[in-house]
Amino acid sequence: MGIVKNDTTQSGSATEAGTSDDKSSQRGATLTGYAMTLTLLVVMALGSIAALERSSEDFLTESGTSIGSPRATSVEAARSQLDGLSTQGNSLGVLPGP
């Protein structure tokens, strides 16, 4: 039972040359894979945003319709109260000035 030793000097240089080509092709394949994965994620994100936009628009339209017309602004509400006061008077029965 002896130890068998392989001579790696000749085959080592040939293997190293093949390995550097393999590394660059693997690096290119990895980069391509990353680019395709990123592209897929971007397309999925844009599709999801578009779907949410459509469904939220429908939801908001339906909700707005079921709620009814918007309330008056604070200025419009104040004017309507003042108009009511001028015809009815205040709690003391006194009508406002001019």
N, CA, C and O atoms as CSV, one atom per row, in Angstrom:
chain,resi,resn,atom,element,x,y,z
A,1,MET,N,N,0.830,-1.155,0.000
A,1,MET,CA,C,0.000,0.000,0.000
A,1,MET,C,C,0.883,1.229,0.000
A,1,MET,O,O,1.301,1.731,1.043
A,2,GLY,N,N,1.141,1.674,-1.156
A,2,GLY,CA,C,1.970,2.847,-1.289
A,2,GLY,C,C,1.131,4.075,-1.593
A,2,GLY,O,O,-0.034,3.979,-1.979
A,3,ILE,N,N,1.738,5.201,-1.414
A,3,ILE,CA,C,1.069,6.462,-1.693
A,3,ILE,C,C,1.355,6.823,-3.145
A,3,ILE,O,O,2.513,6.875,-3.557
A,4,VAL,N,N,0.333,7.065,-3.898
A,4,VAL,CA,C,0.472,7.429,-5.296
A,4,VAL,C,C,0.397,8.944,-5.385
A,4,VAL,O,O,-0.535,9.568,-4.878
A,5,LYS,N,N,1.397,9.521,-6.038
A,5,LYS,CA,C,1.477,10.955,-6.146
A,5,LYS,C,C,1.235,11.349,-7.602
A,5,LYS,O,O,1.871,10.801,-8.503
A,6,ASN,N,N,0.343,12.271,-7.838
A,6,ASN,CA,C,0.097,12.736,-9.198
A,6,ASN,C,C,0.954,13.950,-9.481
A,6,ASN,O,O,1.177,14.785,-8.604
A,7,ASP,N,N,1.427,14.044,-10.688
A,7,ASP,CA,C,2.210,15.201,-11.093
A,7,ASP,C,C,1.237,16.262,-11.607
A,7,ASP,O,O,0.631,16.082,-12.663
A,8,THR,N,N,1.084,17.348,-10.884
A,8,THR,CA,C,0.096,18.371,-11.230
A,8,THR,C,C,0.713,19.559,-11.940
A,8,THR,O,O,0.000,20.512,-12.255
A,9,THR,N,N,1.996,19.538,-12.200
A,9,THR,CA,C,2.596,20.715,-12.816
A,9,THR,C,C,2.138,20.885,-14.250
A,9,THR,O,O,1.800,22.001,-14.645
A,10,GLN,N,N,2.112,19.835,-15.040
A,10,GLN,CA,C,1.673,19.965,-16.428
A,10,GLN,C,C,0.160,20.131,-16.507
A,10,GLN,O,O,-0.340,21.046,-17.162
A,11,SER,N,N,-0.548,19.258,-15.851
A,11,SER,CA,C,-1.999,19.323,-15.931
A,11,SER,C,C,-2.539,20.525,-15.160
A,11,SER,O,O,-3.632,21.004,-15.461
A,12,GLY,N,N,-1.800,21.017,-14.178
A,12,GLY,CA,C,-2.224,22.167,-13.397
A,12,GLY,C,C,-2.317,23.412,-14.240
A,12,GLY,O,O,-3.272,24.176,-14.103
A,13,SER,N,N,-1.337,23.642,-15.122
A,13,SER,CA,C,-1.386,24.835,-15.959
A,13,SER,C,C,-2.512,24.753,-16.970
A,13,SER,O,O,-3.147,25.763,-17.276
A,14,ALA,N,N,-2.766,23.571,-17.488
A,14,ALA,CA,C,-3.862,23.401,-18.433
A,14,ALA,C,C,-5.193,23.583,-17.712
A,14,ALA,O,O,-6.132,24.154,-18.266
A,15,THR,N,N,-5.270,23.106,-16.501
A,15,THR,CA,C,-6.504,23.220,-15.738
A,15,THR,C,C,-6.759,24.671,-15.348
A,15,THR,O,O,-7.903,25.125,-15.364
A,16,GLU,N,N,-5.709,25.398,-14.999
A,16,GLU,CA,C,-5.877,26.791,-14.628
A,16,GLU,C,C,-6.384,27.618,-15.795
A,16,GLU,O,O,-7.229,28.493,-15.612
A,17,ALA,N,N,-5.879,27.352,-16.990
A,17,ALA,CA,C,-6.350,28.088,-18.164
A,17,ALA,C,C,-7.818,27.795,-18.415
A,17,ALA,O,O,-8.591,28.705,-18.713
A,18,GLY,N,N,-8.206,26.545,-18.300
A,18,GLY,CA,C,-9.605,26.174,-18.483
A,18,GLY,C,C,-10.470,26.739,-17.373
A,18,GLY,O,O,-11.626,27.093,-17.607
A,19,THR,N,N,-9.939,26.826,-16.196
A,19,THR,CA,C,-10.696,27.339,-15.060
A,19,THR,C,C,-10.961,28.826,-15.209
A,19,THR,O,O,-12.049,29.285,-14.861
A,20,SER,N,N,-10.005,29.596,-15.714
A,20,SER,CA,C,-10.238,31.024,-15.889
A,20,SER,C,C,-11.313,31.280,-16.932
A,20,SER,O,O,-12.105,32.212,-16.787
A,21,ASP,N,N,-11.354,30.467,-17.981
A,21,ASP,CA,C,-12.433,30.599,-18.963
A,21,ASP,C,C,-13.771,30.217,-18.335
A,21,ASP,O,O,-14.794,30.861,-18.568
A,22,ASP,N,N,-13.734,29.159,-17.539
A,22,ASP,CA,C,-14.958,28.733,-16.869
A,22,ASP,C,C,-15.438,29.805,-15.890
A,22,ASP,O,O,-16.639,30.050,-15.774
A,23,LYS,N,N,-14.496,30.445,-15.185
A,23,LYS,CA,C,-14.879,31.486,-14.224
A,23,LYS,C,C,-15.511,32.681,-14.919
A,23,LYS,O,O,-16.505,33.225,-14.440
A,24,SER,N,N,-14.939,33.093,-16.051
A,24,SER,CA,C,-15.527,34.245,-16.751
A,24,SER,C,C,-16.886,33.897,-17.333
A,24,SER,O,O,-17.792,34.731,-17.329
A,25,SER,N,N,-17.044,32.664,-17.838
A,25,SER,CA,C,-18.362,32.287,-18.358
A,25,SER,C,C,-19.363,32.131,-17.219
A,25,SER,O,O,-20.541,32.451,-17.377
A,26,GLN,N,N,-18.895,31.636,-16.065
A,26,GLN,CA,C,-19.784,31.535,-14.912
A,26,GLN,C,C,-20.158,32.910,-14.392
A,26,GLN,O,O,-21.292,33.146,-13.976
A,27,ARG,N,N,-19.187,33.817,-14.422
A,27,ARG,CA,C,-19.460,35.187,-13.972
A,27,ARG,C,C,-20.499,35.830,-14.891
A,27,ARG,O,O,-21.416,36.503,-14.420
A,28,GLY,N,N,-20.356,35.625,-16.194
A,28,GLY,CA,C,-21.331,36.164,-17.146
A,28,GLY,C,C,-22.697,35.546,-16.956
A,28,GLY,O,O,-23.714,36.236,-17.034
A,29,ALA,N,N,-22.728,34.242,-16.706
A,29,ALA,CA,C,-24.005,33.566,-16.485
A,29,ALA,C,C,-24.653,34.055,-15.196
A,29,ALA,O,O,-25.870,34.233,-15.141
A,30,THR,N,N,-23.851,34.272,-14.164
A,30,THR,CA,C,-24.383,34.777,-12.900
A,30,THR,C,C,-24.927,36.188,-13.074
A,30,THR,O,O,-26.007,36.507,-12.577
A,31,LEU,N,N,-24.182,37.032,-13.779
A,31,LEU,CA,C,-24.630,38.402,-14.025
A,31,LEU,C,C,-25.925,38.421,-14.824
A,31,LEU,O,O,-26.826,39.211,-14.541
A,32,THR,N,N,-26.012,37.557,-15.815
A,32,THR,CA,C,-27.241,37.461,-16.616
A,32,THR,C,C,-28.413,36.998,-15.738
A,32,THR,O,O,-29.527,37.509,-15.849
A,33,GLY,N,N,-28.144,36.044,-14.886
A,33,GLY,CA,C,-29.192,35.565,-13.986
A,33,GLY,C,C,-29.679,36.658,-13.058
A,33,GLY,O,O,-30.880,36.804,-12.834
A,34,TYR,N,N,-28.737,37.432,-12.514
A,34,TYR,CA,C,-29.126,38.550,-11.647
A,34,TYR,C,C,-29.941,39.590,-12.417
A,34,TYR,O,O,-30.934,40.106,-11.904
A,35,ALA,N,N,-29.527,39.896,-13.636
A,35,ALA,CA,C,-30.245,40.881,-14.456
A,35,ALA,C,C,-31.663,40.403,-14.759
A,35,ALA,O,O,-32.613,41.184,-14.705
A,36,MET,N,N,-31.797,39.128,-15.074
A,36,MET,CA,C,-33.135,38.592,-15.373
A,36,MET,C,C,-34.007,38.577,-14.113
A,36,MET,O,O,-35.204,38.856,-14.181
A,37,THR,N,N,-33.412,38.256,-12.982
A,37,THR,CA,C,-34.169,38.268,-11.727
A,37,THR,C,C,-34.633,39.682,-11.393
A,37,THR,O,O,-35.783,39.887,-11.005
A,38,LEU,N,N,-33.749,40.645,-11.542
A,38,LEU,CA,C,-34.105,42.036,-11.278
A,38,LEU,C,C,-35.202,42.505,-12.225
A,38,LEU,O,O,-36.137,43.189,-11.807
A,39,THR,N,N,-35.091,42.144,-13.485
A,39,THR,CA,C,-36.116,42.509,-14.467
A,39,THR,C,C,-37.465,41.903,-14.096
A,39,THR,O,O,-38.498,42.568,-14.177
A,40,LEU,N,N,-37.449,40.645,-13.691
A,40,LEU,CA,C,-38.690,39.995,-13.279
A,40,LEU,C,C,-39.310,40.699,-12.085
A,40,LEU,O,O,-40.523,40.901,-12.052
A,41,LEU,N,N,-38.497,41.076,-11.100
A,41,LEU,CA,C,-39.014,41.779,-9.932
A,41,LEU,C,C,-39.612,43.135,-10.304
A,41,LEU,O,O,-40.656,43.519,-9.777
A,42,VAL,N,N,-38.958,43.855,-11.204
A,42,VAL,CA,C,-39.467,45.169,-11.626
A,42,VAL,C,C,-40.793,45.009,-12.350
A,42,VAL,O,O,-41.729,45.769,-12.103
A,43,VAL,N,N,-40.884,44.028,-13.240
A,43,VAL,CA,C,-42.133,43.809,-13.981
A,43,VAL,C,C,-43.256,43.415,-13.025
A,43,VAL,O,O,-44.386,43.885,-13.163
A,44,MET,N,N,-42.948,42.554,-12.056
A,44,MET,CA,C,-43.971,42.157,-11.083
A,44,MET,C,C,-44.404,43.337,-10.233
A,44,MET,O,O,-45.590,43.481,-9.937
A,45,ALA,N,N,-43.462,44.187,-9.835
A,45,ALA,CA,C,-43.805,45.353,-9.020
A,45,ALA,C,C,-44.700,46.313,-9.805
A,45,ALA,O,O,-45.692,46.812,-9.274
A,46,LEU,N,N,-44.355,46.568,-11.055
A,46,LEU,CA,C,-45.172,47.473,-11.873
A,46,LEU,C,C,-46.567,46.902,-12.113
A,46,LEU,O,O,-47.555,47.635,-12.086
A,47,GLY,N,N,-46.644,45.606,-12.346
A,47,GLY,CA,C,-47.947,44.966,-12.517
A,47,GLY,C,C,-48.793,45.044,-11.266
A,47,GLY,O,O,-49.999,45.278,-11.337
A,48,SER,N,N,-48.159,44.848,-10.118
A,48,SER,CA,C,-48.885,44.936,-8.846
A,48,SER,C,C,-49.388,46.345,-8.594
A,48,SER,O,O,-50.513,46.534,-8.133
A,49,ILE,N,N,-48.565,47.324,-8.893
A,49,ILE,CA,C,-48.977,48.723,-8.708
A,49,ILE,C,C,-50.151,49.054,-9.613
A,49,ILE,O,O,-51.099,49.714,-9.186
A,50,ALA,N,N,-50.096,48.597,-10.867
A,50,ALA,CA,C,-51.194,48.864,-11.795
A,50,ALA,C,C,-52.486,48.195,-11.318
A,50,ALA,O,O,-53.560,48.789,-11.403
A,51,ALA,N,N,-52.384,46.965,-10.820
A,51,ALA,CA,C,-53.570,46.266,-10.329
A,51,ALA,C,C,-54.148,46.959,-9.099
A,51,ALA,O,O,-55.365,47.103,-8.980
A,52,LEU,N,N,-53.288,47.385,-8.195
A,52,LEU,CA,C,-53.763,48.098,-7.003
A,52,LEU,C,C,-54.397,49.429,-7.369
A,52,LEU,O,O,-55.374,49.852,-6.750
A,53,GLU,N,N,-53.840,50.083,-8.370
A,53,GLU,CA,C,-54.384,51.373,-8.801
A,53,GLU,C,C,-55.810,51.192,-9.325
A,53,GLU,O,O,-56.709,51.964,-8.993
A,54,ARG,N,N,-55.999,50.164,-10.146
A,54,ARG,CA,C,-57.328,49.912,-10.698
A,54,ARG,C,C,-58.325,49.543,-9.605
A,54,ARG,O,O,-59.439,50.066,-9.568
A,55,SER,N,N,-57.922,48.645,-8.725
A,55,SER,CA,C,-58.858,48.208,-7.684
A,55,SER,C,C,-59.135,49.328,-6.676
A,55,SER,O,O,-60.255,49.443,-6.180
A,56,SER,N,N,-58.146,50.139,-6.374
A,56,SER,CA,C,-58.384,51.234,-5.430
A,56,SER,C,C,-59.266,52.309,-6.059
A,56,SER,O,O,-60.075,52.930,-5.369
A,57,GLU,N,N,-59.114,52.529,-7.357
A,57,GLU,CA,C,-59.972,53.509,-8.026
A,57,GLU,C,C,-61.424,53.056,-7.976
A,57,GLU,O,O,-62.320,53.851,-7.693
A,58,ASP,N,N,-61.655,51.772,-8.254
A,58,ASP,CA,C,-63.016,51.233,-8.173
A,58,ASP,C,C,-63.557,51.330,-6.750
A,58,ASP,O,O,-64.709,51.714,-6.545
A,59,PHE,N,N,-62.723,50.982,-5.766
A,59,PHE,CA,C,-63.151,51.033,-4.365
A,59,PHE,C,C,-63.504,52.448,-3.949
A,59,PHE,O,O,-64.533,52.668,-3.311
A,60,LEU,N,N,-62.661,53.414,-4.304
A,60,LEU,CA,C,-62.918,54.794,-3.904
A,60,LEU,C,C,-64.148,55.364,-4.601
A,60,LEU,O,O,-64.914,56.116,-3.999
A,61,THR,N,N,-64.337,55.009,-5.863
A,61,THR,CA,C,-65.521,55.472,-6.584
A,61,THR,C,C,-66.789,54.904,-5.949
A,61,THR,O,O,-67.768,55.623,-5.748
A,62,GLU,N,N,-66.760,53.607,-5.635
A,62,GLU,CA,C,-67.921,52.968,-5.021
A,62,GLU,C,C,-68.189,53.554,-3.632
A,62,GLU,O,O,-69.340,53.801,-3.273
A,63,SER,N,N,-67.140,53.771,-2.862
A,63,SER,CA,C,-67.305,54.339,-1.517
A,63,SER,C,C,-67.849,55.759,-1.583
A,63,SER,O,O,-68.727,56.127,-0.803
A,64,GLY,N,N,-67.332,56.551,-2.507
A,64,GLY,CA,C,-67.801,57.925,-2.658
A,64,GLY,C,C,-69.254,57.989,-3.063
A,64,GLY,O,O,-69.998,58.858,-2.608
A,65,THR,N,N,-69.660,57.066,-3.920
A,65,THR,CA,C,-71.051,57.030,-4.347
A,65,THR,C,C,-71.967,56.642,-3.188
A,65,THR,O,O,-73.045,57.213,-3.024
A,66,SER,N,N,-71.536,55.671,-2.388
A,66,SER,CA,C,-72.386,55.227,-1.290
A,66,SER,C,C,-72.444,56.253,-0.154
A,66,SER,O,O,-73.446,56.320,0.558
A,67,ILE,N,N,-71.404,57.039,0.024
A,67,ILE,CA,C,-71.390,58.063,1.079
A,67,ILE,C,C,-72.281,59.233,0.700
A,67,ILE,O,O,-73.034,59.737,1.533
A,68,GLY,N,N,-72.203,59.662,-0.535
A,68,GLY,CA,C,-73.012,60.786,-0.993
A,68,GLY,C,C,-72.150,61.983,-1.297
A,68,GLY,O,O,-70.926,61.884,-1.385
A,69,SER,N,N,-72.805,63.119,-1.457
A,69,SER,CA,C,-72.065,64.322,-1.827
A,69,SER,C,C,-71.258,64.824,-0.636
A,69,SER,O,O,-71.628,64.581,0.513
A,70,PRO,N,N,-70.173,65.513,-0.902
A,70,PRO,CA,C,-69.332,65.997,0.197
A,70,PRO,C,C,-70.033,67.088,0.994
A,70,PRO,O,O,-70.923,67.774,0.491
A,71,ARG,N,N,-69.615,67.233,2.243
A,71,ARG,CA,C,-70.183,68.267,3.096
A,71,ARG,C,C,-69.704,69.633,2.644
A,71,ARG,O,O,-68.713,69.759,1.925
A,72,ALA,N,N,-70.410,70.629,3.071
A,72,ALA,CA,C,-70.043,72.002,2.729
A,72,ALA,C,C,-68.742,72.363,3.431
A,72,ALA,O,O,-68.425,71.827,4.493
A,73,THR,N,N,-68.001,73.270,2.830
A,73,THR,CA,C,-66.783,73.747,3.472
A,73,THR,C,C,-67.147,74.609,4.670
A,73,THR,O,O,-68.310,74.973,4.846
A,74,SER,N,N,-66.185,74.928,5.472
A,74,SER,CA,C,-66.463,75.717,6.682
A,74,SER,C,C,-66.989,77.102,6.329
A,74,SER,O,O,-67.821,77.643,7.057
A,75,VAL,N,N,-66.527,77.684,5.235
A,75,VAL,CA,C,-67.003,79.013,4.835
A,75,VAL,C,C,-68.464,78.935,4.406
A,75,VAL,O,O,-69.273,79.786,4.776
A,76,GLU,N,N,-68.796,77.909,3.623
A,76,GLU,CA,C,-70.177,77.750,3.181
A,76,GLU,C,C,-71.096,77.468,4.366
A,76,GLU,O,O,-72.220,77.967,4.416
A,77,ALA,N,N,-70.616,76.666,5.324
A,77,ALA,CA,C,-71.428,76.370,6.511
A,77,ALA,C,C,-71.657,77.627,7.333
A,77,ALA,O,O,-72.764,77.843,7.827
A,78,ALA,N,N,-70.642,78.454,7.489
A,78,ALA,CA,C,-70.779,79.706,8.254
A,78,ALA,C,C,-71.751,80.654,7.576
A,78,ALA,O,O,-72.556,81.300,8.246
A,79,ARG,N,N,-71.686,80.746,6.248
A,79,ARG,CA,C,-72.608,81.624,5.514
A,79,ARG,C,C,-74.055,81.175,5.678
A,79,ARG,O,O,-74.956,81.990,5.879
A,80,SER,N,N,-74.263,79.835,5.587
A,80,SER,CA,C,-75.640,79.355,5.723
A,80,SER,C,C,-76.171,79.609,7.135
A,80,SER,O,O,-77.358,79.886,7.310
A,81,GLN,N,N,-75.298,79.514,8.143
A,81,GLN,CA,C,-75.737,79.817,9.507
A,81,GLN,C,C,-76.031,81.297,9.677
A,81,GLN,O,O,-76.996,81.672,10.342
A,82,LEU,N,N,-75.195,82.139,9.075
A,82,LEU,CA,C,-75.443,83.579,9.160
A,82,LEU,C,C,-76.721,83.964,8.428
A,82,LEU,O,O,-77.463,84.833,8.886
A,83,ASP,N,N,-76.977,83.327,7.303
A,83,ASP,CA,C,-78.218,83.609,6.582
A,83,ASP,C,C,-79.427,83.216,7.432
A,83,ASP,O,O,-80.444,83.910,7.425
A,84,GLY,N,N,-79.319,82.124,8.150
A,84,GLY,CA,C,-80.399,81.691,9.032
A,84,GLY,C,C,-80.607,82.661,10.180
A,84,GLY,O,O,-81.744,82.905,10.586
A,85,LEU,N,N,-79.541,83.211,10.700
A,85,LEU,CA,C,-79.652,84.174,11.796
A,85,LEU,C,C,-80.319,85.465,11.353
A,85,LEU,O,O,-81.103,86.049,12.101
A,86,SER,N,N,-80.018,85.903,10.168
A,86,SER,CA,C,-80.567,87.191,9.722
A,86,SER,C,C,-82.075,87.122,9.540
A,86,SER,O,O,-82.747,88.146,9.665
A,87,THR,N,N,-82.620,85.966,9.253
A,87,THR,CA,C,-84.080,85.869,9.088
A,87,THR,C,C,-84.782,85.457,10.368
A,87,THR,O,O,-85.955,85.778,10.558
A,88,GLN,N,N,-84.078,84.741,11.263
A,88,GLN,CA,C,-84.735,84.233,12.470
A,88,GLN,C,C,-84.410,85.051,13.707
A,88,GLN,O,O,-85.164,85.013,14.680
A,89,GLY,N,N,-83.328,85.775,13.695
A,89,GLY,CA,C,-82.905,86.479,14.909
A,89,GLY,C,C,-82.075,85.550,15.773
A,89,GLY,O,O,-81.929,84.369,15.457
A,90,ASN,N,N,-81.543,86.061,16.837
A,90,ASN,CA,C,-80.734,85.221,17.729
A,90,ASN,C,C,-81.595,84.730,18.891
A,90,ASN,O,O,-82.814,84.903,18.876
A,91,SER,N,N,-80.967,84.117,19.899
A,91,SER,CA,C,-81.724,83.537,21.013
A,91,SER,C,C,-82.439,84.579,21.851
A,91,SER,O,O,-83.382,84.252,22.571
A,92,LEU,N,N,-82.008,85.823,21.767
A,92,LEU,CA,C,-82.675,86.898,22.511
A,92,LEU,C,C,-83.796,87.523,21.716
A,92,LEU,O,O,-84.516,88.389,22.213
A,93,GLY,N,N,-83.942,87.084,20.484
A,93,GLY,CA,C,-84.980,87.650,19.641
A,93,GLY,C,C,-84.568,88.920,18.982
A,93,GLY,O,O,-85.411,89.632,18.438
A,94,VAL,N,N,-83.287,89.236,19.009
A,94,VAL,CA,C,-82.797,90.474,18.417
A,94,VAL,C,C,-82.204,90.156,17.062
A,94,VAL,O,O,-81.387,89.245,16.923
A,95,LEU,N,N,-82.620,90.912,16.072
A,95,LEU,CA,C,-82.055,90.731,14.744
A,95,LEU,C,C,-80.713,91.441,14.666
A,95,LEU,O,O,-80.528,92.485,15.292
A,96,PRO,N,N,-79.769,90.885,13.900
A,96,PRO,CA,C,-78.475,91.560,13.762
A,96,PRO,C,C,-78.641,92.912,13.112
A,96,PRO,O,O,-79.666,93.202,12.494
A,97,GLY,N,N,-77.608,93.744,13.260
A,97,GLY,CA,C,-77.599,95.109,12.749
A,97,GLY,C,C,-77.956,95.235,11.275
A,97,GLY,O,O,-78.623,94.362,10.720
A,98,PRO,N,N,-77.529,96.284,10.656
A,98,PRO,CA,C,-77.981,96.727,9.318
A,98,PRO,C,C,-78.149,95.615,8.398
A,98,PRO,O,O,-78.522,95.820,7.243
